[in-house]
Amino acid sequence: MAISLDNMGQVIDITPISWNGVPLHIPKFQIYAIIPNPVFSGFHHKDGKQFPLMDVETYQIPIVEPYGGSLDTPPKFAVIISHYIENEFSLYAYPADNIEETYRISYSEWLAEGSE
């Protein structure tokens, strides 16, 4: 389905990633960057958990294990996600073993799937 003014806002591009064999489908507009072979520059401790950090230009970005685990070694990819709530913008990354090809679905299908 080609994007046109008629269907803008009616379709959404999804980029599937997987981590430890578990798929995660992320809206493409949320992906700030995909970093292959990220390097940990340090760690941040919060609420009894340790989050690895990576430096990307002027940002220090936490890599968050999406299923509550911890990361001791760098993943194959870091998928940097942009996050915006009210007037606050932030970046964080998910680890990924695999990045699949982006696909397009209707926004109503996306909502019906529960937007993993």
C-alpha positions in Angstrom: 0.0 0.0 0.0 1.6 3.3 -1.1 1.5 6.3 1.3 -0.7 9.1 0.0 -2.4 12.0 1.6 -5.6 9.9 1.6 -4.2 7.1 3.7 -1.7 9.1 5.9 -2.5 8.4 9.5 -4.4 5.3 8.5 -1.4 3.0 8.1 1.6 2.5 10.3 5.1 1.1 9.5 6.3 -1.6 11.9 9.9 -2.7 12.4 10.0 -6.2 14.1 13.0 -7.0 16.3 13.7 -10.0 18.4 15.5 -10.4 21.7 16.3 -13.9 23.0 13.9 -15.3 20.5 11.0 -13.1 21.6 9.6 -10.7 18.9 8.8 -7.1 19.6 7.1 -5.0 17.0 8.0 -1.3 17.1 6.4 1.6 15.2 9.0 2.9 12.8 8.3 6.5 13.8 9.6 5.7 17.3 12.9 4.4 16.1 15.6 7.1 16.5 18.5 4.8 15.3 19.7 1.2 15.1 23.2 0.8 16.4 25.1 -2.4 15.4 27.5 -3.8 17.9 26.9 -1.2 20.6 29.6 -0.6 23.2 28.8 -0.1 26.9 30.3 3.2 28.2 29.2 2.7 31.8 26.2 1.6 34.0 23.4 3.4 35.7 21.8 2.1 38.8 18.1 2.7 39.5 15.6 0.9 41.8 18.1 -1.9 42.5 18.7 -2.6 38.8 21.8 -2.0 36.6 21.3 -0.5 33.2 24.2 -0.4 30.7 24.8 3.0 29.0 26.1 3.8 25.5 27.3 7.1 24.2 25.8 8.4 21.0 27.0 11.8 20.1 26.0 14.1 23.0 23.5 11.5 24.5 24.1 8.9 27.1 21.4 6.3 26.4 20.4 3.4 28.7 19.9 0.0 27.1 16.8 -1.5 28.8 16.1 -5.2 28.7 12.4 -5.2 27.7 11.5 -8.3 29.8 13.0 -7.2 33.1 16.3 -9.0 32.8 19.8 -7.6 33.0 22.4 -7.1 30.3 26.0 -8.1 31.1 27.3 -8.2 27.6 26.5 -5.9 24.7 23.8 -7.2 22.3 24.1 -7.5 18.5 22.0 -4.3 18.0 20.7 -1.5 20.1 17.4 -0.1 18.8 17.2 3.5 20.1 13.6 4.5 20.8 12.4 8.1 21.1 9.9 8.6 23.9 7.7 11.7 24.4 5.3 12.3 27.3 3.8 15.7 27.8 6.7 18.1 27.2 9.6 15.6 28.0 11.6 13.9 25.3 13.9 11.0 26.1 15.8 8.2 24.4 16.4 4.6 25.5 17.4 1.5 23.7 16.2 -2.1 23.5 18.7 -4.9 22.8 18.1 -7.0 19.7 19.5 -10.1 18.2 17.7 -9.6 14.9 16.1 -6.8 13.0 13.4 -7.8 10.5 12.2 -5.9 7.4 9.7 -3.2 8.1 6.1 -3.9 7.1 3.0 -1.8 6.9 -0.5 -2.4 8.5 -3.5 -0.3 9.0 -3.7 1.7 12.2 -6.9 -0.2 13.2 -5.1 -3.5 12.8 -2.2 -2.3 14.9 -4.7 -1.3 17.7 -6.5 -4.6 17.4 -3.2 -6.6 17.9 -2.7 -4.8 21.2 0.4 -2.9 19.9 3.0 -5.2 21.5 
